[in-house]
Amino acid sequence: MTSSPGQTLSAKRAAALRFIVCLGVVSLFADMTYEGAHSIIGPYLKDLGASAFAVAMISGVGEMLAASLRLFSGRFADRTRAYWTITFCGYAMNVIAVPALALAGSWQVAAILIIIERTGKAFRGPARDVLLSGATQEVGHGWGFGIHSIMDQTGAVIGPLLMVAAVARSHHFGPGFLWLAFPAVGTLIALMAARTLNPDHATPVKQPSSQVLPKVFWLYVAAAGLLACGMVDFPLLAYHFQGANMATPVEVPLLYAGAMGVNGLTALIFGRMFDRFGLNTLVFGIFFSILALPLGFLGGPAGAIASVACWATGLGAQDACLRSGIATVVSMNKRGVAFGSFNGVYGVMWFLGSLTMGLLYSRSLMALVLFGIVAQLGAAVMFFRLRGMLAAKAT
């Protein structure tokens, strides 16, 4: 008895969904590790003697490396097709770097460990996204990436909450990093399970092709880079909240946990919207991240909470839409290069934006806010004008 085409299609979608969920569990544990650490990095570096500029620069350099090195790791992944090996190696760096932050002793050593962890993310990112994008083709790119993102952000909620308990217990930031060794190991265990469930279509077929990417892709990357330049990083927000007595040491990771919960939920919603409305969805989401700047730096305690919620909503839109847009217009055999190139530009621009905001912080909060607003508004205009080109390329 042969299966009908409908049954075959349904089975493929079910297999793809299982794979997406399993990779989501990997990211859940990984984000418990990284986001748990990220939630207290700003105040921890401040306690170790780092200035606001140093915090912004460390955060910016880390994010730049996490993204810009993907340009090389994406090309390496497409050339070697060793997607799983690269993914395993990248995640393994979490196990070493994050718990070691507890033993840093100085902000310079902590900065090196942060950079090591970010380098691991850069190494694994394109390879993991290629594997994931193969599965999202079966269920809808926006929906598939949205499902992955909400599981990713579930870990990003649990990790900071773990830090809340750790900081409340010891009244210091350092010992909390040791608690993160457990989800770091869990990441590798979940990744082995994902490898077992890997459907055939999630592994790209090796085929000869040029590495030339379409023009619309580069315009899309330019818009994303401008958006990244205007995004404030949470460590600088947290630094401001603590310095202005707007949040206690325990409340900082609690705020971040709430932000990650909002991020995951909105990513799922925006992902579904992307499959229906395209880039208009991302343009809508940018206006939330714009509001985070005046609320966070010019408002009071209530403004801080609203700022974090808007910041997380903007990130949720980016998580669901940016990768989906790339998967829509770039063929499977060039996606390693595409994801790597995209993240390379995004990371460099994030670093330049973070560096600029760090310099402006001690001079004029109003200038910092205006800088971020102008950059993000420029990105919104570019994405709005690109929506037709992206839709035409997809068809």
Residue pairs with C-beta under 8 A, 6 or more apart in sequence:
3 11
12 138
12 199
12 201
13 138
13 139
15 138
15 197
15 199
16 135
16 136
16 137
16 138
16 139
16 144
16 199
16 201
16 202
17 135
17 138
17 139
17 147
18 197
18 199
19 135
19 194
19 197
19 198
19 199
19 202
20 132
20 135
20 136
20 139
20 144
20 147
20 148
21 147
21 151
22 190
22 193
22 194
22 197
23 128
23 131
23 132
23 135
23 148
23 194
24 147
24 148
24 150
24 151
24 152
25 151
25 190
25 193
25 194
26 91
26 187
26 190
26 191
26 194
27 148
27 151
27 152
27 155
28 151
28 152
28 154
28 155
28 158
28 190
29 155
29 183
29 184
29 186
29 187
29 190
30 91
30 94
30 152
30 155
30 183
30 184
30 187
31 152
31 153
31 154
31 155
31 156
31 159
31 260
32 155
32 156
32 158
32 159
32 162
32 180
32 183
32 186
33 94
33 98
33 155
33 159
33 180
33 183
33 184
33 187
34 94
34 98
34 117
34 121
34 159
35 155
35 156
35 159
35 160
35 256
35 260
36 98
36 158
36 159
36 160
36 162
36 163
36 176
36 179
36 180
36 183
36 253
37 98
37 101
37 117
37 159
37 163
37 177
37 180
38 234
38 235
38 256
39 159
39 160
39 163
39 234
39 238
39 252
39 253
39 256
39 257
40 160
40 163
40 167
40 173
40 176
40 249
40 252
40 253
41 55
41 58
41 59
41 110
41 114
41 235
42 55
42 59
42 234
42 235
42 236
42 237
42 238
42 239
42 242
42 252
43 173
43 238
43 239
43 242
43 249
43 252
44 101
44 110
44 173
44 174
45 54
45 55
45 58
45 107
45 110
45 111
45 235
46 55
46 239
46 242
46 243
47 172
47 173
48 104
48 105
48 106
48 107
48 110
49 106
49 107
50 58
50 107
52 236
52 239
52 243
52 358
52 361
52 362
53 358
53 359
53 361
53 362
54 107
54 111
55 235
55 236
55 239
55 358
56 233
56 235
56 236
56 239
56 354
56 355
56 357
56 358
56 359
56 361
57 354
57 355
57 358
58 107
58 111
58 114
58 115
58 235
59 233
59 235
59 236
59 354
60 233
60 350
60 351
60 352
60 353
60 354
60 355
60 358
61 111
61 115
61 351
62 114
62 115
62 117
62 118
63 118
63 233
63 347
63 350
63 351
63 354
64 347
64 348
64 350
64 351
65 115
65 118
65 119
65 122
65 347
66 118
66 119
66 121
66 122
66 125
66 343
66 347
67 122
67 125
67 343
67 344
67 345
67 346
67 347
67 348
67 350
68 122
68 343
68 344
68 345
68 347
68 348
68 351
69 119
69 122
69 123
69 344
69 347
70 122
70 125
70 126
70 339
70 340
70 342
70 343
70 344
70 347
71 340
71 341
71 343
71 344
72 340
73 86
73 90
73 122
73 123
73 124
73 125
73 126
73 127
73 340
74 125
74 126
74 127
74 336
74 337
74 338
74 339
74 340
74 341
74 343
75 211
75 336
75 337
75 340
76 86
77 83
77 86
77 126
77 127
77 130
77 336
77 340
78 130
78 211
78 333
78 334
78 335
78 336
78 337
80 86
81 204
81 206
82 127
83 127
83 128
83 130
83 131
83 203
83 204
83 336
84 127
84 131
84 195
84 198
86 123
86 124
86 127
87 124
87 127
87 128
87 131
87 191
88 124
88 188
88 191
89 120
89 123
89 124
90 120
90 121
90 122
90 123
90 124
90 125
90 127
90 128
91 120
91 124
91 187
91 188
91 191
92 120
92 188
93 116
93 117
93 119
93 120
93 123
94 117
94 120
94 184
94 187
95 181
95 184
95 185
95 187
95 188
96 116
97 113
97 114
97 116
97 117
97 120
98 113
98 117
98 177
98 180
98 181
98 184
99 177
99 178
99 180
99 181
99 184
100 113
100 177
101 110
101 113
101 114
101 174
101 177
102 174
102 175
102 176
102 177
102 178
104 110
104 113
104 174
122 343
122 347
125 339
125 340
125 343
126 335
126 336
126 339
126 340
126 343
127 336
129 323
129 335
129 339
130 204
130 332
130 335
130 336
130 339
131 198
131 202
131 203
132 144
132 145
132 148
132 202
133 141
133 323
133 327
133 332
133 335
134 199
134 201
134 202
134 203
134 204
134 332
135 144
135 199
135 201
135 202
136 143
136 144
136 145
136 148
136 324
136 327
137 144
137 201
137 327
137 332
138 144
138 201
139 147
140 275
141 274
141 275
141 323
141 324
141 327
141 328
142 270
142 271
142 272
142 273
142 274
142 275
142 281
142 320
142 321
142 324
143 271
143 272
143 275
144 271
145 267
145 271
145 319
145 320
145 323
145 324
145 327
146 267
146 268
146 269
146 270
146 271
146 272
146 274
146 320
147 268
147 271
149 263
149 264
149 267
149 268
149 271
149 316
149 319
149 320
150 264
150 265
150 267
150 268
151 264
152 264
152 319
153 260
153 261
153 263
153 264
153 265
153 267
153 316
153 319
154 261
154 264
155 183
156 257
156 260
156 263
156 264
157 257
157 258
157 260
157 261
157 264
158 183
158 257
159 180
159 183
159 257
159 260
160 253
160 254
160 256
160 257
160 260
161 253
161 254
161 257
162 176
162 179
162 180
163 176
163 179
163 253
164 250
164 253
164 254
164 257
166 175
166 176
166 179
167 173
167 176
167 249
167 250
167 253
168 250
170 176
171 249
173 249
204 332
204 333
204 335
204 336
205 332
205 333
206 333
207 333
209 331
209 333
209 334
211 334
211 337
213 330
213 334
213 337
213 338
213 341
214 329
214 330
214 393
216 329
216 386
216 389
216 390
216 393
217 326
217 329
217 330
217 338
217 342
219 382
219 386
219 389
220 325
220 326
220 329
220 342
220 383
220 386
220 390
221 341
221 342
221 345
221 346
222 345
222 382
223 379
223 382
223 383
223 386
224 322
224 342
224 345
224 346
224 379
225 345
225 346
225 348
225 349
226 349
226 375
226 376
226 378
226 379
226 382
227 286
227 318
227 375
227 376
227 379
227 380
227 383
228 346
228 347
228 349
228 350
228 353
229 349
229 350
229 352
229 353
229 356
229 375
230 289
230 290
230 353
230 371
230 372
230 373
230 374
230 375
230 376
230 378
230 379
231 289
231 314
231 315
231 350
231 353
231 372
231 376
232 292
232 293
232 296
232 311
232 354
232 357
232 372
233 350
233 354
233 357
234 256
234 259
234 308
234 311
236 354
236 357
236 358
236 361
237 292
237 296
237 297
237 304
237 307
237 308
237 311
238 247
238 252
238 255
238 256
240 246
240 296
240 297
240 361
241 247
241 252
241 255
241 296
241 304
242 248
242 249
242 252
246 300
246 301
246 304
247 255
247 301
247 304
255 304
255 305
255 308
256 308
258 308
258 309
258 312
259 308
259 309
259 311
259 312
260 312
261 312
262 309
262 312
262 313
262 316
263 312
263 313
263 315
263 316
263 319
264 316
265 316
266 285
266 312
266 313
266 316
266 317
266 320
267 315
267 316
267 317
267 319
267 320
268 320
269 316
269 320
270 281
270 282
270 285
270 316
270 317
270 319
270 320
270 321
271 320
271 321
271 324
273 281
274 281
274 282
274 320
274 321
274 324
274 325
275 324
278 387
278 390
278 391
279 321
279 325
279 383
279 384
279 386
279 387
279 390
280 384
280 387
281 317
281 320
281 321
282 317
282 318
282 321
282 322
282 325
282 383
283 380
283 383
283 384
283 387
284 317
285 313
285 314
285 316
285 317
285 318
285 321
286 314
286 317
286 376
286 377
286 379
286 380
286 383
287 380
288 310
288 311
288 313
288 314
288 317
289 310
289 311
289 313
289 314
289 315
289 317
289 318
289 376
290 310
290 314
290 372
290 373
290 376
290 377
291 306
291 307
291 310
292 307
292 308
292 310
292 311
292 314
293 307
293 368
293 369
293 372
293 373
294 303
294 369
294 373
295 303
295 304
295 306
295 307
295 310
296 303
296 304
296 307
296 308
296 311
297 307
297 365
297 368
297 369
298 365
298 366
298 369
299 306
299 307
322 342
323 339
325 390
326 335
326 338
326 339
326 342
327 335
328 390
328 393
328 394
329 390
329 393
329 394
330 338
353 371
353 372
353 375
356 371
357 368
357 371
357 372
360 367
360 368
360 371
361 368
